[in-house]
Amino acid sequence: MGRSARSATVPRTRAPAPAPVTPDGRYLVVRGRLWRRANPALGREERQTLVDELMRARRAVRDALRAEDAAALVAARARVDAAKRDLGERGPVWWDDGAPDLNRCMAANTSYGDWWRGLS
């Protein structure tokens, strides 16, 4: 028998496909927009510590919004910004070849346009 009646009627869900990463590894693409990735020079432990802080800060934003606490919201958003800067996702770019920062640009309108269109 193997399959239960429930498993026959409940559709299986798949994890979403990972966001495409530009060939140079600088950005991931979400809904056609480039988002800067974390600095790959960060060590595994350091990166995890920063990601953990980012997640705590995002939860603090959520909690401040729910509580309608404007001061806590300002502080929480500052923590999010600091963690993202420490990760290299905001602020000065982590690469040193002089390439511009295309964070938040539509991939199709950048030097990655041909690569992006080729993915479909």
Buried (B, 14 or more C-beta within 10 A) or exposed (E): EEEEEEEEEEEEEEEEEEEBEBEEEBBBBEEEBBBBBBBEEBEEEEBEBBBEBBEEBBEBBEEBEEEEEEEBBEBBBEBBBBBBEBBBBBBEBBBEEEEEBBBEBBBBEBEBEEBBEEEE
